[in-house]
Amino acid sequence: MVDRLPAAALPAAGLPDRRTCVLRYLLDDWTAARGDTVYAVFEDGESWTYRDLRARVLARAAGLQALGVAQGDHVAVWLPNGRDALIVFFAINYLGAVFVPFNTAYRGAILEHVLANSDAQLLIAHAGLLDRLHGIDCAAITRVVVLGADEAVPVPGMAMIGFATVTGDGDALAPLERPIEPWDNQAIIYTSGTTGPSKGVLSSYLHLYTNAGPDSWHFVTGEDRFLVNMPIFHIGGLGIPFVMLARGGSIALMENFSTDGFWPFVRRTGCTAIFLLGVMATFLMKRPPAPDDCDHGVRLAFMVPLTPDAGPFHARFGIDVYTIFNMTEISSPIVSEPNPVKPGTCGLPRPGVEVRLVDGNDCEVPVGSVGEMIVRCDRPWTMNSGYHKNPEATARAWRNGWFHTGDAFRRDEDGYFYFVDRVKDAIRRRGENISSFEVESQVMAHPAVREAAVIGVPSEYSEDEVMAVVAPVPGATIDHAELIEFLVARLPYFMVPRYIRQLDELPKTPTAKVLKADLRKEGIVPGTWDREASGIRLRKEKL
């Protein structure tokens, strides 16, 4: 029986020193060691060496320091993906200040919430977002550095500063008040806020380093070029640039994921490692096979979650597939071997972590039963340091000395873990507990379905009925009755959706998470197909 990844990957229980995991020292040391090595390549063909990167970071850091940004300050950043966002992130950390990125979809009450929660006085924002600041409480923000200042609409009561002017002599930076330590906060990362006010996750340098660094993803090396295709305010969008810096590796920055543009970008920029989150892998697999499917330099791909497409993806594109379980607050506690053969697994616990599945009283559930995953690590600061200004949420999540993920899993006899659902997304239908994730995986197995979300909607009897919200593959038509027939052969009768709602595209956050809360709120809208009204009723088979 295997219940853990190989011990060869085991990290030392002691803390790494600051030069191993703190951005300022990593940038200085790698520039000295390999200054002419490429660190970043971009869509337009431009590339930066480590020396280029450091010069840009120090110049921007000098400009921020001239504005009064000091070690420990929180700096709010509201920018889309791109080289400016990358440099701002690194420059803030170079000063020992805390990077606080905001989701570019925020507006209204949720924007007010994160502005107040951030404790930032300075906001760095894209000009196209500034109109959302009008008429809301901007808390302590008094100055805005504007990217695209010529297009900016002035915000009453705010000093507006052009981004281009925020620069200076990097050699003249004032020294740090004290060394930046591994346990200092590097970032406050807001959760997606799909079901309520976003929580600000306090992330130390060691937390972000461990999240996807050499201890956790030991098969990613300093020779790799990792594709960054997630936003800078997402753990993947800010984590991967940092951990590839920690390795002395490189990145290719893709400003927005595009199914049609994905492989041309990967080939053009020389990527060797990619991360496919949510439906990205499905989108790529549902494109027609092409003669150049294996014409690329990618050697490994993360597929999260691991779908039935994993084996065909490996065969079609010639890429080793890994999967993990991770979230903003933790640090990849579950990691798979390459090309896992167990369908739907997230993998095994990596060295350095303990993982349990528990009931509502934190009592461990038997093997094969569903429980909430809780996690702890063997060294401090390798997971979140709590939720900023939210002690109640911190206490709930960290009760009994373990971090509670809010995700339901089961574990098999070989120690492999399987994601079942977000605890809050589970559906209860006539006494049966239903995993929306498991139903979604089968709905998306249908060749005409591009993406799907499964939710519970009120039943006229009690508890829930199951609804599938689907979007078709371009050019395809989803026949609702035929889809039900397809699912009847794959699911227990009680999991087959009663309702099907079709959209051109599912509503999502900029990090590609489906806004299930919005879909649940909308519920059964006009045009929703009801299989029972169409005469399709499913019953338990009599034996």
Buried (B, 14 or more C-beta within 10 A) or exposed (E): EEEBBEEEBBBEEEBBEBEBBBBBBBBBBBBEEBBEBBBBBBBEEEBBBBBBBBBBBBBBBBBBBBBEBEBBBBBBBBBBBBBBBBBBBBBBBBBBBBBBBBBBBBBEEBBBBBBBBBBBBBBBBBBBBBEBBEEBEBBBBEBBBBBBBEEBEEBEEBEBBBBEEBBBEBEEBEEEEEEBBBBBBBBBBBBBBBBEBBBBBBBBBBBBBBBBBBBBBBBBBBEBBBBBBBBBBBBBBBBBBBBBBBBBBBBBBBBEBEBEEBBEBBBEBBBBBBBBBBBBBBBBBBBEEEEEBEEBEBBBBBBBBBBBBBBEBBEBBEBBBBBBBBBBBBBBBBBBBBBBEBEBBBBBBBBBBEBBBBEEEBEEBEEEEBBBBBBBBEBEBBBBBBBBBBEEBBEEBBEEEBBBBBBBBBBBEEBBBBBBBBBEBBBEBEEBEBBBBBBBBBBBBBEBBBBBBBBBBEBEEEEBBBBBBBBBBEEEEBEBEEBBEBBEEBBBEBBBBBBBBBEEEBBBBBBBBBBBBBBBEBBBEEEBBBBEEEEBEBEEEEE
